[in-house]
Amino acid sequence: MAFSPDGLHWSELVPCPAIDAAGDTHNNSLWHQRLGRYVGITRLWRDGQRIVGRTESPDFVNWTKAAEALRGVERHLQTYAMPVFRYANVYLGLVMVFDTQSDLVDCELAWSPDTVHWERVCPGTSLIPRGAKGSHDWGCVYAAAYPILRDGELLLYYSGSDGPHTDWRKGSLCLARLRPDGFAGLRPKAADQPGTVTTRPVICSGKHLRLSAD
């Protein structure tokens, strides 16, 4: 751990061995208002797989041993990293999924009510799709820490590369755009036909129920 007043000048490293993790990518943290603690998201190795780990701290110096938070749906689809941020009343995770068979990395979406229990949103569906083969983001997509809301749209900065994970490749700084609340949604299976959606019973405790629809 290190500290900086300006993002340029940093303190000496403060050891935090209790975390017991050696994640070499996308270590990020946030303040959890309800817990009154910091939450850190890192990477763990378990059963020969990369998985997302979670740790807590009351003071940003003393951290708990990192515990498993999320792993891939199949052994070869490993959760490489997951920046986490609060959005509305939930937590969203930008899951980088490393396919060890194709050697490519995709950016998908997960959500959690508490940063402990996570659900993937349509596993196998990219939030930021990779480009066509040979393009600047064909091989790997690595999302930055969190989106920025500006001028009525969400800006998702990410790193893209033109080659697979374990090969030499060129990296690029990239930008994806979303409408607010446009992280996921439903659409008709057939574009020329209307679709219907049936939900579980919805209990509305307020006076208004809002839907986001095009």
Contacts in CASP RR format, 6 or more apart in sequence:
PFRMAT RR
TARGET T0000
AUTHOR 0000-0000-0000
METHOD contacts of the structure
MODEL  1
MAFSPDGLHWSELVPCPAIDAAGDTHNNSLWHQRLGRYVGITRLWRDGQR
IVGRTESPDFVNWTKAAEALRGVERHLQTYAMPVFRYANVYLGLVMVFDT
QSDLVDCELAWSPDTVHWERVCPGTSLIPRGAKGSHDWGCVYAAAYPILR
DGELLLYYSGSDGPHTDWRKGSLCLARLRPDGFAGLRPKAADQPGTVTTR
PVICSGKHLRLSAD
1 13 0 8 1.000
1 14 0 8 1.000
1 15 0 8 1.000
1 16 0 8 1.000
1 60 0 8 1.000
1 61 0 8 1.000
2 10 0 8 1.000
2 11 0 8 1.000
2 12 0 8 1.000
2 13 0 8 1.000
2 14 0 8 1.000
3 10 0 8 1.000
3 11 0 8 1.000
3 14 0 8 1.000
4 10 0 8 1.000
4 11 0 8 1.000
14 61 0 8 1.000
16 61 0 8 1.000
16 62 0 8 1.000
16 63 0 8 1.000
18 62 0 8 1.000
18 63 0 8 1.000
18 64 0 8 1.000
18 65 0 8 1.000
19 42 0 8 1.000
19 55 0 8 1.000
19 63 0 8 1.000
19 64 0 8 1.000
19 65 0 8 1.000
19 66 0 8 1.000
20 65 0 8 1.000
20 66 0 8 1.000
21 42 0 8 1.000
21 43 0 8 1.000
21 44 0 8 1.000
21 53 0 8 1.000
21 55 0 8 1.000
21 66 0 8 1.000
22 43 0 8 1.000
22 45 0 8 1.000
23 42 0 8 1.000
23 43 0 8 1.000
23 44 0 8 1.000
24 43 0 8 1.000
25 43 0 8 1.000
25 80 0 8 1.000
25 81 0 8 1.000
25 96 0 8 1.000
25 142 0 8 1.000
26 41 0 8 1.000
26 43 0 8 1.000
26 80 0 8 1.000
26 81 0 8 1.000
26 82 0 8 1.000
26 83 0 8 1.000
26 96 0 8 1.000
26 142 0 8 1.000
27 40 0 8 1.000
27 41 0 8 1.000
27 42 0 8 1.000
27 43 0 8 1.000
28 40 0 8 1.000
28 41 0 8 1.000
28 83 0 8 1.000
28 84 0 8 1.000
28 145 0 8 1.000
29 38 0 8 1.000
29 39 0 8 1.000
29 40 0 8 1.000
29 41 0 8 1.000
29 60 0 8 1.000
30 38 0 8 1.000
30 39 0 8 1.000
30 40 0 8 1.000
30 84 0 8 1.000
30 85 0 8 1.000
30 86 0 8 1.000
31 37 0 8 1.000
31 38 0 8 1.000
31 39 0 8 1.000
32 38 0 8 1.000
32 39 0 8 1.000
32 56 0 8 1.000
32 115 0 8 1.000
34 114 0 8 1.000
35 56 0 8 1.000
36 58 0 8 1.000
37 56 0 8 1.000
37 57 0 8 1.000
37 58 0 8 1.000
38 56 0 8 1.000
38 57 0 8 1.000
38 58 0 8 1.000
38 59 0 8 1.000
38 60 0 8 1.000
39 54 0 8 1.000
39 55 0 8 1.000
39 56 0 8 1.000
39 84 0 8 1.000
39 115 0 8 1.000
40 54 0 8 1.000
40 55 0 8 1.000
40 56 0 8 1.000
40 57 0 8 1.000
40 63 0 8 1.000
40 84 0 8 1.000
41 52 0 8 1.000
41 53 0 8 1.000
41 54 0 8 1.000
41 69 0 8 1.000
41 82 0 8 1.000
41 83 0 8 1.000
41 84 0 8 1.000
41 115 0 8 1.000
42 52 0 8 1.000
42 53 0 8 1.000
42 54 0 8 1.000
42 55 0 8 1.000
42 66 0 8 1.000
43 50 0 8 1.000
43 51 0 8 1.000
43 52 0 8 1.000
43 53 0 8 1.000
43 80 0 8 1.000
43 81 0 8 1.000
44 50 0 8 1.000
44 51 0 8 1.000
44 52 0 8 1.000
44 53 0 8 1.000
44 66 0 8 1.000
44 68 0 8 1.000
45 51 0 8 1.000
46 68 0 8 1.000
46 71 0 8 1.000
49 71 0 8 1.000
49 72 0 8 1.000
49 75 0 8 1.000
49 78 0 8 1.000
50 78 0 8 1.000
50 79 0 8 1.000
50 80 0 8 1.000
50 98 0 8 1.000
51 68 0 8 1.000
51 69 0 8 1.000
51 70 0 8 1.000
51 71 0 8 1.000
51 72 0 8 1.000
51 78 0 8 1.000
51 79 0 8 1.000
52 68 0 8 1.000
52 69 0 8 1.000
52 70 0 8 1.000
52 71 0 8 1.000
52 79 0 8 1.000
52 81 0 8 1.000
52 82 0 8 1.000
52 95 0 8 1.000
52 118 0 8 1.000
53 66 0 8 1.000
53 67 0 8 1.000
53 68 0 8 1.000
53 69 0 8 1.000
53 70 0 8 1.000
54 66 0 8 1.000
54 67 0 8 1.000
54 68 0 8 1.000
54 69 0 8 1.000
54 115 0 8 1.000
54 116 0 8 1.000
55 63 0 8 1.000
55 64 0 8 1.000
55 65 0 8 1.000
55 66 0 8 1.000
55 67 0 8 1.000
56 63 0 8 1.000
56 64 0 8 1.000
57 63 0 8 1.000
57 64 0 8 1.000
69 82 0 8 1.000
69 115 0 8 1.000
69 116 0 8 1.000
69 118 0 8 1.000
70 79 0 8 1.000
70 82 0 8 1.000
70 95 0 8 1.000
70 110 0 8 1.000
70 118 0 8 1.000
70 120 0 8 1.000
71 78 0 8 1.000
71 79 0 8 1.000
72 78 0 8 1.000
72 79 0 8 1.000
72 97 0 8 1.000
72 123 0 8 1.000
73 120 0 8 1.000
73 123 0 8 1.000
76 99 0 8 1.000
76 100 0 8 1.000
76 101 0 8 1.000
77 97 0 8 1.000
77 98 0 8 1.000
77 99 0 8 1.000
77 100 0 8 1.000
77 123 0 8 1.000
77 124 0 8 1.000
78 97 0 8 1.000
78 98 0 8 1.000
78 99 0 8 1.000
78 100 0 8 1.000
79 95 0 8 1.000
79 96 0 8 1.000
79 97 0 8 1.000
79 98 0 8 1.000
80 96 0 8 1.000
80 97 0 8 1.000
80 98 0 8 1.000
80 105 0 8 1.000
81 95 0 8 1.000
81 96 0 8 1.000
81 142 0 8 1.000
82 93 0 8 1.000
82 94 0 8 1.000
82 95 0 8 1.000
82 96 0 8 1.000
82 110 0 8 1.000
83 93 0 8 1.000
83 94 0 8 1.000
83 143 0 8 1.000
83 144 0 8 1.000
83 145 0 8 1.000
83 146 0 8 1.000
84 91 0 8 1.000
84 92 0 8 1.000
84 93 0 8 1.000
84 94 0 8 1.000
84 112 0 8 1.000
84 115 0 8 1.000
85 91 0 8 1.000
85 92 0 8 1.000
85 93 0 8 1.000
85 145 0 8 1.000
85 146 0 8 1.000
85 147 0 8 1.000
86 92 0 8 1.000
87 183 0 8 1.000
88 181 0 8 1.000
90 111 0 8 1.000
90 112 0 8 1.000
90 113 0 8 1.000
91 111 0 8 1.000
91 112 0 8 1.000
91 113 0 8 1.000
91 114 0 8 1.000
91 115 0 8 1.000
92 109 0 8 1.000
92 110 0 8 1.000
92 111 0 8 1.000
92 183 0 8 1.000
93 109 0 8 1.000
93 110 0 8 1.000
93 111 0 8 1.000
93 112 0 8 1.000
93 118 0 8 1.000
94 107 0 8 1.000
94 108 0 8 1.000
94 109 0 8 1.000
94 127 0 8 1.000
94 143 0 8 1.000
94 156 0 8 1.000
95 107 0 8 1.000
95 108 0 8 1.000
95 109 0 8 1.000
95 110 0 8 1.000
95 120 0 8 1.000
96 105 0 8 1.000
96 106 0 8 1.000
96 107 0 8 1.000
96 108 0 8 1.000
96 141 0 8 1.000
96 142 0 8 1.000
96 143 0 8 1.000
97 105 0 8 1.000
97 106 0 8 1.000
97 107 0 8 1.000
97 108 0 8 1.000
97 124 0 8 1.000
98 104 0 8 1.000
98 105 0 8 1.000
98 165 0 8 1.000
99 105 0 8 1.000
99 106 0 8 1.000
102 164 0 8 1.000
103 164 0 8 1.000
103 165 0 8 1.000
103 166 0 8 1.000
103 167 0 8 1.000
104 130 0 8 1.000
104 139 0 8 1.000
104 140 0 8 1.000
104 164 0 8 1.000
104 165 0 8 1.000
105 139 0 8 1.000
105 140 0 8 1.000
105 141 0 8 1.000
105 142 0 8 1.000
105 165 0 8 1.000
106 124 0 8 1.000
106 126 0 8 1.000
106 129 0 8 1.000
106 130 0 8 1.000
106 141 0 8 1.000
107 126 0 8 1.000
107 127 0 8 1.000
107 128 0 8 1.000
107 141 0 8 1.000
107 142 0 8 1.000
107 143 0 8 1.000
107 158 0 8 1.000
108 120 0 8 1.000
108 121 0 8 1.000
108 122 0 8 1.000
108 123 0 8 1.000
108 124 0 8 1.000
108 125 0 8 1.000
108 126 0 8 1.000
108 127 0 8 1.000
109 120 0 8 1.000
109 121 0 8 1.000
109 122 0 8 1.000
109 127 0 8 1.000
109 183 0 8 1.000
109 184 0 8 1.000
110 118 0 8 1.000
110 119 0 8 1.000
110 120 0 8 1.000
110 121 0 8 1.000
111 118 0 8 1.000
111 119 0 8 1.000
111 121 0 8 1.000
112 118 0 8 1.000
112 119 0 8 1.000
121 183 0 8 1.000
121 184 0 8 1.000
122 184 0 8 1.000
126 141 0 8 1.000
127 143 0 8 1.000
127 156 0 8 1.000
127 183 0 8 1.000
127 184 0 8 1.000
128 141 0 8 1.000
128 143 0 8 1.000
128 156 0 8 1.000
128 158 0 8 1.000
128 176 0 8 1.000
129 141 0 8 1.000
130 137 0 8 1.000
130 138 0 8 1.000
130 139 0 8 1.000
130 140 0 8 1.000
130 141 0 8 1.000
131 137 0 8 1.000
131 138 0 8 1.000
132 138 0 8 1.000
134 162 0 8 1.000
134 163 0 8 1.000
135 162 0 8 1.000
136 160 0 8 1.000
136 161 0 8 1.000
136 162 0 8 1.000
136 170 0 8 1.000
136 171 0 8 1.000
136 172 0 8 1.000
136 174 0 8 1.000
137 158 0 8 1.000
137 160 0 8 1.000
137 161 0 8 1.000
137 162 0 8 1.000
137 172 0 8 1.000
137 174 0 8 1.000
138 161 0 8 1.000
138 162 0 8 1.000
138 163 0 8 1.000
139 160 0 8 1.000
139 161 0 8 1.000
139 162 0 8 1.000
139 163 0 8 1.000
139 164 0 8 1.000
139 165 0 8 1.000
139 169 0 8 1.000
140 159 0 8 1.000
140 160 0 8 1.000
140 161 0 8 1.000
140 163 0 8 1.000
140 164 0 8 1.000
140 165 0 8 1.000
140 169 0 8 1.000
141 158 0 8 1.000
141 159 0 8 1.000
141 160 0 8 1.000
141 174 0 8 1.000
142 158 0 8 1.000
142 159 0 8 1.000
142 160 0 8 1.000
143 156 0 8 1.000
143 157 0 8 1.000
143 158 0 8 1.000
144 156 0 8 1.000
144 157 0 8 1.000
144 158 0 8 1.000
144 159 0 8 1.000
147 154 0 8 1.000
147 155 0 8 1.000
147 156 0 8 1.000
147 178 0 8 1.000
148 154 0 8 1.000
148 155 0 8 1.000
148 157 0 8 1.000
149 155 0 8 1.000
149 180 0 8 1.000
152 179 0 8 1.000
152 180 0 8 1.000
153 177 0 8 1.000
153 178 0 8 1.000
153 179 0 8 1.000
153 180 0 8 1.000
154 177 0 8 1.000
154 178 0 8 1.000
154 179 0 8 1.000
154 180 0 8 1.000
154 182 0 8 1.000
155 175 0 8 1.000
155 176 0 8 1.000
155 177 0 8 1.000
156 175 0 8 1.000
156 176 0 8 1.000
156 177 0 8 1.000
156 178 0 8 1.000
157 173 0 8 1.000
157 174 0 8 1.000
157 175 0 8 1.000
157 176 0 8 1.000
158 174 0 8 1.000
158 175 0 8 1.000
158 176 0 8 1.000
159 171 0 8 1.000
159 172 0 8 1.000
159 173 0 8 1.000
159 174 0 8 1.000
160 171 0 8 1.000
160 172 0 8 1.000
160 173 0 8 1.000
160 174 0 8 1.000
161 169 0 8 1.000
161 170 0 8 1.000
161 171 0 8 1.000
161 172 0 8 1.000
162 169 0 8 1.000
162 170 0 8 1.000
162 171 0 8 1.000
162 172 0 8 1.000
163 169 0 8 1.000
163 170 0 8 1.000
181 212 0 8 1.000
182 212 0 8 1.000
186 197 0 8 1.000
188 194 0 8 1.000
188 195 0 8 1.000
189 195 0 8 1.000
202 209 0 8 1.000
END
